[in-house]
Amino acid sequence: MTRLSEDIRAARSHDPAARSSVLLFLTYSGLHAVWWYRFAHRVWAVPGLKGLARAISQFSRFLTGIEIHPAATIGRRFFIDHGMGVVIGETAEVGDDCMIYHGVTLGGRNSAPVKRHPTLEDNVTVGAGAKILGPVTIGARSIIGANAVVVKDVPPDSIAVGIPATVRPRSSQTKPDIDPFEDPSLYI
């Protein structure tokens, strides 16, 4: 299976509005941004072509409204739903099977040339408008609520909500097939 078809299957599994693979391929800006990122990331790795890689990422931003720095590290089956306004910084790391919604920022808190952006471990979901700032780690299978501001590490299997985000373990009632964004009782 190619990465392209893997991405399309991931999008179909995350988005109930997805009607067909052809429609996803043609119209989903989140998929397009990831594909442009992969191209720019390969170019970034070639000595002397970092400027071209940045130009490619800015062209992608113009087309999709999603900015992913070509030096970021992104795993497999990453899905950006709706996408507009997503920013992923240079030293950000995103694991496999992660999903983020529109308006999410994986940003830095300083300009020093060090690891300054977040790390999302595998199977992390980040709600619309959330800001994860600095070199923090979001543990595997965690959920960041919409509009949360996260500036501290979040352990695996947690939910982080609020400004600043408060963290609690995921409920024993939470099952993989339940979307915690649809069931507010999971935040109690």
C-alpha positions in Angstrom: 0.0 0.0 0.0 1.4 3.4 -0.9 1.6 6.3 1.6 -1.0 8.1 -0.5 -3.6 5.4 -0.2 -2.7 4.9 3.5 -3.4 8.7 4.1 -6.7 8.4 2.3 -7.8 5.4 4.3 -6.8 7.3 7.5 -8.9 10.3 6.5 -11.9 8.1 5.7 -11.6 6.5 9.1 -11.5 9.8 10.9 -14.0 11.8 8.9 -17.6 10.6 8.7 -18.3 13.2 6.0 -15.8 11.6 3.7 -17.9 10.2 0.8 -15.3 8.7 -1.5 -11.6 8.3 -1.9 -11.6 10.3 -5.1 -13.3 13.2 -3.3 -10.7 13.1 -0.5 -7.9 13.0 -3.0 -9.3 16.0 -4.9 -10.6 18.3 -2.2 -9.1 17.7 1.3 -6.6 20.5 2.1 -5.3 18.6 5.1 -4.2 15.7 2.9 -2.8 18.1 0.3 -0.8 19.9 3.0 0.7 16.6 4.3 1.7 15.6 0.8 3.3 18.9 0.0 5.1 18.7 3.4 6.5 15.3 2.5 7.9 16.7 -0.7 9.4 19.7 1.0 10.8 17.5 3.8 12.7 15.5 1.2 14.0 18.6 -0.4 15.0 20.0 3.0 17.3 17.0 3.5 19.3 17.8 0.4 22.3 20.1 1.2 21.9 23.5 -0.3 18.2 23.2 -0.9 16.7 24.5 2.4 15.6 27.7 0.7 13.7 25.8 -2.0 12.1 23.6 0.7 10.9 26.7 2.5 9.5 28.1 -0.8 7.6 24.8 -1.4 6.2 24.9 2.2 5.0 28.5 1.7 3.5 27.6 -1.7 1.6 24.8 0.1 0.5 27.3 2.8 -0.8 29.6 0.0 -2.8 26.7 -1.5 -4.1 25.0 1.7 -4.0 27.6 4.6 -1.8 25.1 6.5 1.8 25.8 7.4 4.1 22.9 8.1 7.8 23.6 8.4 9.8 21.2 6.1 12.1 20.3 9.0 9.3 19.1 11.2 9.0 15.3 11.7 5.6 13.8 10.9 4.7 10.1 11.2 2.3 8.0 9.2 -1.4 8.3 8.8 -1.4 11.9 10.1 -4.7 13.6 9.4 -5.6 17.3 9.5 -9.4 17.8 9.5 -10.6 21.1 8.0 -7.0 22.4 8.3 -7.3 26.2 7.9 -4.9 28.0 10.2 -2.8 25.0 11.3 0.8 25.8 12.1 3.5 23.1 12.8 6.9 24.5 13.7 10.4 23.5 12.7 11.3 21.2 15.5 7.8 19.7 16.0 7.5 15.9 16.0 4.2 14.2 15.3 3.8 10.4 15.8 1.8 7.9 13.9 -2.0 8.0 13.7 -2.4 11.5 15.0 -5.2 13.8 14.1 -5.5 17.6 14.5 -8.3 20.0 13.7 -8.3 23.5 12.3 -6.6 26.4 14.0 -4.1 24.2 15.9 -0.6 25.6 16.6 2.4 23.4 17.5 4.5 26.4 18.3 7.6 27.5 20.1 8.1 29.8 23.0 11.6 31.1 22.1 13.8 31.6 19.1 16.9 29.7 20.3 18.2 27.2 17.7 17.2 24.2 19.9 14.2 21.8 20.2 11.5 24.4 20.8 8.3 22.9 19.5 6.1 20.1 20.8 6.3 16.3 20.4 3.0 14.4 19.9 3.4 10.7 20.5 1.3 8.1 18.6 -2.5 8.3 18.5 -2.9 11.9 19.8 -5.9 14.0 18.9 -5.8 17.8 19.2 -9.0 19.7 19.1 -9.8 22.9 17.1 -7.9 26.0 18.1 -5.6 24.3 20.6 -2.2 25.7 21.1 0.6 23.5 22.3 3.7 25.6 22.9 7.3 24.8 23.7 9.3 21.6 23.8 6.6 19.7 25.7 5.6 16.1 25.1 2.0 14.9 24.6 1.8 11.3 25.6 0.4 8.5 23.4 -3.4 8.2 23.1 -3.9 11.6 24.8 -6.6 14.1 23.8 -6.1 17.9 23.8 -9.5 19.7 24.0 -10.6 22.5 21.7 -8.9 25.8 22.5 -6.7 24.4 25.2 -3.4 26.0 25.8 -0.8 23.4 26.7 2.7 24.5 28.1 3.5 21.4 30.2 4.0 17.8 29.4 0.8 15.6 29.2 1.2 12.0 30.3 0.0 9.1 28.0 -3.8 8.3 28.1 -4.8 11.8 29.4 -7.2 14.6 28.5 -6.0 18.2 28.7 -8.5 21.1 28.6 -8.6 24.7 29.5 -6.4 27.8 29.6 -3.9 26.9 30.9 -4.7 23.3 30.3 -5.4 21.0 33.2 -4.7 17.4 32.8 -6.6 14.3 34.0 -6.4 10.6 33.1 -8.8 9.4 30.4 -11.9 7.9 31.9 -12.1 4.1 32.1 -15.4 4.7 30.2 -13.5 6.1 27.2 -13.4 3.5 24.5 -11.5 3.9 21.2 -14.8 4.1 19.3 -16.2 6.9 21.4 -15.3 10.5 20.3 -14.7 12.5 23.5 -15.5 15.7 21.6 -19.1 14.4 21.1 -19.6 13.3 24.7 -19.0 16.1 27.2 -19.5 13.7 30.1 -16.0 12.3 29.4 -14.6 15.6 30.6 -16.1 15.4 34.1 
